[in-house]
Amino acid sequence: MKKIEAIIKPFKLDEVKEALHEIGLMGITVTEAKGFGRQKGHTELYRGAEYIVDFLPKVKLEIVCSDDLADRAIDAIISAARTGRIGDGKIFVSPIEDVIRIRTGEHGEDAV
């Protein structure tokens, strides 16, 4: 199993969710996040005072899926989240040793 963590622009969330649903992924965790990379934030004017916005709004998606579905999920995220502009985000992929469903005690892919 793999854990896919994707940091994307917030306005792309619905498109990514739909793309993942189309390939058969139902479970997804979404967290509002703030951060910056090469985008480095920007300067804004508020009531005549200039201030720097270091952290830009992002959305973090977390998905756990079978190994054979991981590549399709990554491709779906890339195609739905890409704008071609700086700040489109990143995808991190990690191996998952085990998953346990608390309610039933199921282990492994049955618990996903």
N, C-alpha and C positions, 0 to 999 in steps of 0.2 A: 504494500500500500504506500501511497505518497500523500504528503501534505503539500498543498499548493497555497502559497500566500501571495496575493497580488495587491499592489498599491496602485490605484488608478485615480483618474479625475472623477469627482463626484457626479458630474452630469452624464458620465458613461455607465453608471451603475445599472440602469434598466436594460440597456443594450447587452451588457455582459451577462446579466442574469438570464435574459431571454436566450442568448447563445448557449449558455450552459444547460438550460432547460431543454433545448432542442437536441442536445447530444445525450440526454438522459440523466443528467446530474440534478438531484433534487435538493440535497442538503448544502447549505452555504451559510457561513457566519459573516456578518458585515459589521464593521466597526468604523466609526468616524475617527479620522486621524489628522494630524497636522505634521508637516515636515517640509524639507527642501533638499534638493540635490544640486544639480547643475543649474536649476531654475533660480536659485538663490534669493527668492523673495522679490519684493519691489517696494518702492516708496509711494506713500499716499499722503494726501493733504486732508486734514480734518480741522475745521474751524480756523483755518489760516496757519495751522502748525503742521509742519512736515514730520512724518514719522515712518519708520521702516517696518514693513510687515515681513518678518523673517520666515515664519512658518505658514505655508499655504495649505488650504483645506484639501484633504485627500480622503479616500475611502480604502479601507483594508478588507480584502476578502480572504476567508480561510475555507479551504475545501479539502476534505480527505476522501480519496477515491482509490479504486483498484489500480494496479500498475498499468494494466492495458487501457484504461480510460484516461490516464494522466496526460498523455501526449495530445489527445483530442481536446481535453479541457484546456490545456495551455494554448493550443492553436485557436480555440474559440475565444479565449480571453484576449489574445493578441489581436485577432481580427476585429473584435467588437470595441476594444478600448483604444486602438491606435487612431490618433488624429494626424500624426506626422509632425507634430510640434514638440518642442522641449517640454518635459514634465508629464509625458504620457504615463510614466510609472515604471515599475519593476515587477518581476515575478520571481519568487523564490520557491524551490522545490526541495523537500526533505523526505527521507524515508521514515515511515511510521512502523514501529515495532508491533504495536497491538492497539486495539480499540475495544473498549468494554461499554456495552449499553447498561447503564445503571439500573433501569427498571427491570430488565429481564436477565441480566448477567451474561448475555451473549458476548462472544469474543470474535475478533477478526472482522472479515468483510461482512459477516452476518449482522454485526453491530452498526455498520455504517448505514 
